[in-house]
């Protein structure tokens, strides 16, 4: 892999990780479309280190507050404040994705990366995202979350192992179905990405390093992912203040059609 290819994949990862358009789909499709060698899931996860840095930095005040709240929970052995409950909800929402990752790791690296399947999932989830956003009310702030909401959003996140579903798309869709406003849906999705991404990085980054070491392409890809992810978070939160998820649903449908056309042309 060249440095240029790594930067392209890093930018795709950073932008698509937090926009509801599926970073795993873009990372799996880009080598297939351009005729590059597929770097594999280990390299894809290594790029997540960049997005992890971006979300930790962008929400650094939130994470400091969550860290203090987690310490208070352990110290008092009780959950009393809204911030402490948010820690609990993030833990609850992380569990389904962690279980699914352990059970479906092999499939995520092989059969689930088929271009036709990715295209279909892009389109299906695009329609569901549009419907959830259009027909659900937006009358619940993040402070109104309950444990059932967190658990079901976490279950939705577990489906993102299938490229094309989109981790952020699935969690934002679920949050909108439960009537959370768009910004609250996005913020919880961004915070929820941190523990699952960190866990995946711990497992897979050593594989990427073992395969190619701390190579220039790996470093360039991670840096590109961090910068583009920070931009994606900042832009999306501002965008959702006045707009819907409709443009992302439309993009998913268009990309799915293009990919299916390419599959047919290459058959």
C-alpha positions in Angstrom: 0.0 0.0 0.0 1.3 3.5 -0.9 1.1 6.5 1.3 -1.4 8.1 -1.1 -3.7 5.1 -0.8 -3.5 5.1 3.0 -4.3 8.8 3.1 -7.4 8.2 0.9 -8.6 5.4 3.1 -7.8 7.5 6.2 -9.9 10.4 5.0 -12.8 8.0 4.0 -12.6 6.4 7.5 -12.6 9.8 9.3 -15.4 11.3 7.4 -17.6 8.2 7.2 -17.1 7.1 10.8 -19.2 9.9 12.2 -21.4 10.7 9.2 -24.2 8.0 9.0 -22.8 6.6 5.7 -20.8 3.6 6.9 -17.0 3.9 7.1 -16.6 0.1 6.9 -18.5 0.1 3.6 -16.2 2.8 2.2 -13.1 1.1 3.4 -14.1 -2.2 1.9 -15.3 -0.7 -1.4 -12.5 1.7 -2.1 -9.8 -1.0 -2.9 -12.4 -2.9 -4.9 -13.4 0.1 -7.0 -9.8 1.4 -7.6 -8.2 -2.0 -8.0 -6.0 -1.7 -4.9 -5.0 -4.5 -2.7 -7.4 -4.8 0.2 -5.4 -4.0 3.4 -7.8 -6.0 5.5 -9.8 -5.5 8.7 -6.7 -5.0 10.8 -5.6 -1.9 8.9 -9.2 -0.6 8.9 -9.3 -0.9 12.7 -5.9 0.8 12.9 -7.4 3.8 11.1 -10.0 3.9 13.9 -7.2 5.0 16.2 -7.3 8.3 14.4 -11.1 8.7 14.8 -10.7 7.7 18.5 -8.2 10.5 19.0 -10.6 12.9 17.2 -13.6 12.1 19.3 -11.7 12.1 22.6 -10.3 15.5 21.8 -13.5 17.1 20.5 -15.5 15.9 23.5 -12.6 16.2 26.0 -14.6 18.2 28.5 -17.4 15.6 28.3 -14.9 12.7 28.8 -13.3 14.4 31.8 -16.7 14.9 33.4 -17.6 11.2 32.6 -14.3 10.1 34.1 -15.0 12.0 37.3 -18.5 10.5 37.4 -17.2 7.0 36.9 -14.8 7.5 39.8 -17.6 8.8 42.0 -19.7 5.8 41.2 -16.9 3.4 42.3 -16.2 5.5 45.4 -19.8 5.8 46.6 -21.1 2.6 45.0 -24.2 4.5 43.9 -25.5 6.3 40.9 -27.1 9.6 41.7 -26.4 12.4 39.1 -27.4 12.7 35.5 -23.7 12.5 34.5 -23.3 9.3 36.4 -26.3 7.8 34.7 -24.8 8.7 31.4 -21.7 6.6 32.3 -24.0 3.7 33.1 -25.9 4.1 29.8 -22.7 4.2 27.8 -21.6 0.9 29.5 -25.0 -0.7 28.8 -25.0 0.4 25.2 -21.5 -1.0 24.6 -22.2 -4.5 25.7 -24.2 -5.8 22.7 -21.6 -4.5 20.2 -18.8 -6.1 22.2 -20.5 -9.5 22.2 -21.4 -9.3 18.5 -17.8 -8.4 17.7 -16.5 -11.5 19.4 -19.0 -13.8 17.8 -18.8 -12.4 14.2 -15.2 -11.4 13.9 -14.4 -13.9 11.2 -17.5 -13.2 9.1 -16.8 -9.4 9.4 -13.4 -10.0 7.7 -14.7 -12.2 4.9 -18.2 -12.9 3.7 -19.7 -9.6 5.1 -17.4 -7.5 2.9 -19.0 -8.6 -0.4 -19.7 -5.5 -2.5 -23.3 -6.5 -3.4 -24.2 -7.1 0.2 -22.6 -3.8 1.2 -24.7 -2.0 -1.5 -27.9 -3.6 -0.4 -27.3 -2.7 3.3 -26.4 0.9 2.4 -29.7 1.3 0.6 -31.9 -0.5 3.2 -30.4 1.4 6.1 -30.7 4.6 4.1 -34.4 4.2 3.9 -34.7 3.3 7.6 -32.7 6.3 8.6 -34.9 8.6 6.4 -38.1 7.1 7.8 -37.0 7.3 11.4 -35.9 10.9 11.0 -38.9 12.0 9.1 -41.7 10.4 11.1 -40.3 10.4 14.7 -40.8 13.4 16.9 -37.7 15.1 18.3 -39.0 15.9 21.8 -36.5 14.1 24.0 -33.1 15.5 25.1 -30.2 13.3 26.0 -30.9 13.8 29.7 -34.2 11.9 29.3 -32.4 8.6 28.3 -33.3 5.5 30.2 -31.6 2.1 30.4 -33.9 0.5 27.8 -33.0 3.3 25.3 -29.3 2.7 25.9 -29.7 -1.1 25.5 -31.6 -0.9 22.3 -29.3 1.7 20.8 -26.4 -0.7 21.8 -28.1 -3.6 20.0 -28.5 -1.4 16.9 -24.8 -0.6 17.1 -24.0 -4.3 17.0 -25.5 -4.6 13.4 -22.8 -2.2 12.2 -20.4 -5.2 11.9 -22.1 -5.6 8.5 -20.4 -3.1 6.3 -23.0 -0.8 4.8 -25.1 -0.6 8.0 -23.0 2.2 9.6 -22.3 2.3 13.3 -23.2 6.0 13.6 -26.1 5.5 11.2 -27.6 2.6 13.2 -27.2 4.3 16.6 -28.6 7.6 15.3 -31.5 5.9 13.7 -32.3 4.0 16.8 -32.1 7.2 18.9 -34.4 9.0 16.5 -36.9 6.1 16.6 -37.0 6.7 20.4 -37.7 10.4 19.7 -34.4 11.9 20.8 -33.6 15.2 19.0 -31.0 15.0 16.2 -28.2 16.6 18.2 -28.7 14.3 21.2 -28.8 11.3 18.9 -25.5 12.4 17.3 -23.7 13.2 20.6 -24.6 9.9 22.2 -23.5 8.1 19.0 -20.2 9.9 19.1 -19.6 9.1 22.7 -20.7 5.5 22.3 -18.1 5.0 19.5 -15.2 5.5 22.0 -15.3 2.3 24.1 -16.0 -0.1 21.2 -13.4 1.6 19.0 -10.8 1.5 21.8 -11.5 -2.2 22.4 -11.2 -3.1 18.7 -8.0 -1.1 18.4 -6.4 -3.0 21.3 -7.3 -6.3 19.6 -6.5 -5.5 16.0 -3.8 -2.8 15.9 -1.1 -5.2 16.9 -2.0 -7.3 13.8 -1.7 -4.3 11.6 1.7 -3.4 13.1 2.9 -7.0 12.9 1.9 -7.1 9.2 3.8 -3.9 8.2 5.3 -2.3 11.3 5.0 1.5 12.0 5.1 2.1 8.3 4.7 5.5 6.6 1.3 4.4 5.1 0.0 3.3 8.4 1.0 6.6 10.1 -0.3 8.7 7.2 -3.6 6.9 7.3 -4.1 7.3 11.0 -3.3 11.0 10.9 -5.6 11.6 7.9 -8.4 9.7 9.8 -7.9 11.9 12.9 -8.1 15.2 11.0 -11.0 14.2 8.8 -12.9 12.7 11.8 -12.6 16.0 13.8 -13.9 17.9 10.8 -16.8 15.5 10.3 -17.9 15.8 14.0 -17.8 19.6 13.9 -19.6 19.9 10.6 -22.3 17.3 11.4 -23.3 18.8 14.8 -23.6 22.3 13.2 -25.5 20.8 10.2 -28.0 18.9 12.4 -29.0 22.1 14.2 -31.0 23.1 11.2 -31.2 20.1 8.8 -32.4 16.5 8.7 -30.6 13.3 7.9 -32.3 13.2 4.5 -29.1 14.1 2.5 -27.3 11.2 4.0 -30.1 8.8 3.2 -30.1 10.0 -0.4 -26.3 9.5 -0.6 -26.6 6.0 0.7 -29.2 5.1 -1.9 -27.1 6.7 -4.7 -24.0 4.9 -3.6 -25.8 1.6 -3.3 -27.1 1.9 -6.9 -23.7 2.8 -8.2 -22.1 -0.2 -6.5 -24.7 -2.6 -7.7 -24.2 -1.3 -11.3 -20.4 -1.9 -10.9 -21.0 -5.4 -9.7 -23.3 -6.1 -12.6 -20.8 -4.6 -15.1 -17.9 -6.7 -13.7 -19.9 -9.9 -13.5 
